[in-house]
Amino acid sequence: MLVVAIRGAKNVVQTVDGTVDADEPTGGVVYRDPKTVHMLTNVGATTYIARAWSN
């Protein structure tokens, strides 16, 4: 799954394997395995807006 940050933010991603700081800049593109369950928390001062695409 491709995730495009329309408006970036400072995020924290929690998975069963651990926690990762994920600073996602505006226009940034990230690939995430669609089978991976995760929780994203915006810890920054801006609103995070993203769009995801998968096959």
Backbone as a chain_set.jsonl record, in Angstrom:
{"seq": "MLVVAIRGAKNVVQTVDGTVDADEPTGGVVYRDPKTVHMLTNVGATTYIARAWSN", "coords": {"N": [[0.852, -1.16, 0.0], [0.625, 2.154, -0.894], [1.228, 5.196, 0.722], [0.522, 8.545, 0.676], [1.508, 11.609, 1.904], [-0.516, 14.223, 2.141], [-0.678, 16.473, 3.683], [1.854, 16.889, 5.766], [3.084, 15.594, 8.975], [4.238, 15.156, 12.385], [4.433, 11.976, 13.426], [3.678, 8.994, 15.326], [4.099, 5.591, 14.943], [2.666, 2.635, 15.916], [3.221, -0.79, 16.116], [2.791, -4.382, 16.331], [5.364, -5.2, 16.541], [6.781, -3.112, 17.626], [7.473, 0.432, 18.308], [7.645, 3.266, 16.223], [9.047, 6.379, 15.39], [7.658, 8.528, 13.074], [8.221, 10.878, 11.124], [6.55, 12.49, 8.748], [6.9, 14.199, 5.892], [5.182, 16.793, 4.04], [4.004, 15.695, 0.938], [5.516, 13.444, 1.029], [6.13, 9.949, 0.4], [5.245, 6.712, 1.402], [5.767, 3.218, 1.657], [3.738, 0.699, 2.9], [3.21, -2.511, 4.212], [0.176, -3.942, 3.463], [-0.921, -5.873, 5.124], [0.01, -5.482, 7.64], [-0.902, -4.654, 10.837], [-1.422, -1.581, 12.394], [-1.155, 1.345, 14.525], [-1.553, 4.732, 14.156], [-0.452, 7.718, 15.553], [-0.824, 11.13, 15.738], [1.506, 13.289, 16.857], [2.32, 15.811, 16.544], [2.012, 19.386, 15.848], [0.508, 19.96, 13.647], [-2.23, 19.179, 11.4], [-2.573, 15.94, 10.193], [-2.863, 14.734, 6.957], [-3.554, 12.248, 4.68], [-3.429, 10.023, 1.839], [-4.204, 6.761, 0.716], [-3.23, 4.074, -1.423], [-3.839, 0.923, -2.857], [-3.253, -2.223, -4.485]], "CA": [[0.0, 0.0, 0.0], [1.342, 3.43, -0.916], [0.605, 6.263, 1.499], [1.049, 9.854, 0.295], [1.165, 12.649, 2.882], [-1.019, 15.455, 1.522], [-0.182, 17.47, 4.638], [2.709, 16.116, 6.658], [3.02, 15.806, 10.418], [5.088, 14.3, 13.207], [3.59, 10.869, 13.838], [4.243, 7.809, 15.955], [3.432, 4.398, 14.446], [2.821, 1.497, 16.826], [2.884, -2.094, 15.557], [3.045, -5.451, 17.294], [6.82, -5.34, 16.62], [7.393, -1.983, 18.318], [7.031, 1.792, 18.034], [8.558, 3.983, 15.34], [8.751, 7.779, 15.098], [7.473, 8.635, 11.632], [8.032, 12.245, 10.646], [6.159, 12.381, 7.349], [6.807, 15.535, 5.307], [4.195, 16.994, 2.984], [4.455, 15.151, -0.342], [6.273, 12.212, 1.243], [5.474, 8.696, 0.018], [5.708, 5.594, 2.216], [5.156, 1.925, 1.36], [3.419, -0.114, 4.076], [2.594, -3.8, 3.919], [-1.229, -3.804, 3.846], [-1.294, -6.883, 6.115], [0.536, -5.087, 8.941], [-1.809, -3.859, 11.659], [-0.687, -0.525, 13.087], [-1.909, 2.495, 15.014], [-0.82, 5.969, 13.914], [-0.829, 8.817, 16.432], [-0.229, 12.416, 15.38], [2.025, 13.937, 18.068], [2.773, 17.137, 16.157], [1.097, 20.518, 15.964], [-0.242, 20.124, 12.402], [-3.18, 18.128, 11.061], [-2.022, 14.99, 9.226], [-3.809, 14.316, 5.922], [-2.879, 11.326, 3.768], [-4.262, 9.169, 0.984], [-3.561, 5.455, 0.525], [-3.61, 3.314, -2.604], [-3.335, -0.446, -2.891], [-3.692, -2.974, -5.668]], "C": [[0.906, 1.235, 0.0], [0.546, 4.464, -0.138], [1.294, 7.573, 1.139], [0.573, 10.881, 1.315], [0.763, 13.917, 2.132], [-0.596, 16.651, 2.372], [0.572, 16.694, 5.71], [2.548, 16.479, 8.122], [4.042, 14.914, 11.103], [4.193, 13.219, 13.805], [4.387, 9.825, 14.597], [3.421, 6.627, 15.455], [3.725, 3.253, 15.405], [2.36, 0.235, 16.115], [3.123, -3.143, 16.63], [4.547, -5.657, 17.497], [7.497, -4.195, 17.365], [6.803, -0.658, 17.895], [8.088, 2.505, 17.214], [8.11, 5.439, 15.235], [8.697, 7.91, 13.582], [7.169, 10.078, 11.264], [7.758, 12.159, 9.152], [5.984, 13.781, 6.769], [5.69, 15.608, 4.268], [4.771, 16.52, 1.656], [5.247, 13.859, -0.2], [5.446, 10.986, 0.885], [6.1, 7.566, 0.814], [5.024, 4.328, 1.719], [4.938, 1.187, 2.67], [2.788, -1.417, 3.602], [1.141, -3.74, 4.371], [-1.684, -4.813, 4.897], [-0.851, -6.505, 7.524], [-0.464, -4.197, 9.677], [-0.982, -2.83, 12.416], [-1.645, 0.552, 13.584], [-1.032, 3.728, 14.831], [-1.36, 7.049, 14.838], [-0.092, 10.073, 15.996], [0.201, 13.104, 16.68], [2.522, 15.348, 17.78], [1.689, 18.187, 16.298], [0.261, 20.733, 14.709], [-1.21, 18.96, 12.209], [-2.575, 17.249, 9.98], [-3.123, 14.569, 8.264], [-3.044, 13.45, 4.948], [-3.907, 10.568, 2.942], [-3.482, 7.885, 0.754], [-4.114, 4.781, -0.72], [-3.046, 1.906, -2.472], [-3.904, -1.148, -4.106], [-4.771, -3.941, -5.286]], "O": [[1.836, 1.336, 0.8], [-0.665, 4.591, -0.317], [2.511, 7.698, 1.281], [-0.627, 11.008, 1.561], [1.61, 14.601, 1.557], [-0.209, 17.698, 1.852], [-0.024, 15.929, 6.469], [1.969, 17.507, 8.472], [4.635, 14.032, 10.481], [3.299, 13.515, 14.598], [5.615, 9.78, 14.52], [2.193, 6.648, 15.53], [4.884, 2.938, 15.675], [1.254, 0.183, 15.576], [3.603, -2.825, 17.717], [4.963, -6.224, 18.508], [8.676, -4.298, 17.703], [5.777, -0.607, 17.218], [9.283, 2.369, 17.474], [6.929, 5.709, 15.016], [9.601, 7.447, 12.886], [6.008, 10.458, 11.11], [8.642, 11.793, 8.378], [5.029, 14.477, 7.111], [5.304, 14.592, 3.689], [5.885, 16.89, 1.287], [5.61, 13.242, -1.201], [4.225, 10.976, 1.041], [7.323, 7.46, 0.902], [3.836, 4.351, 1.394], [5.866, 1.065, 3.47], [1.942, -1.425, 2.708], [0.883, -3.508, 5.552], [-2.737, -4.624, 5.506], [-1.279, -7.127, 8.496], [-0.824, -3.122, 9.197], [0.042, -3.166, 13.011], [-2.784, 0.656, 13.129], [0.105, 3.76, 15.302], [-2.569, 7.275, 14.905], [1.135, 10.072, 15.897], [-0.641, 13.46, 17.505], [3.078, 16.007, 18.658], [0.596, 17.918, 16.798], [-0.612, 21.601, 14.698], [-1.029, 17.888, 12.786], [-2.113, 17.755, 8.957], [-4.183, 14.105, 8.684], [-2.0, 13.859, 4.438], [-5.083, 10.484, 3.295], [-2.259, 7.905, 0.614], [-5.299, 4.895, -1.035], [-1.912, 1.72, -2.028], [-4.907, -0.722, -4.679], [-5.278, -4.67, -6.138]]}, "num_chains": 1, "name": "protein.A"}
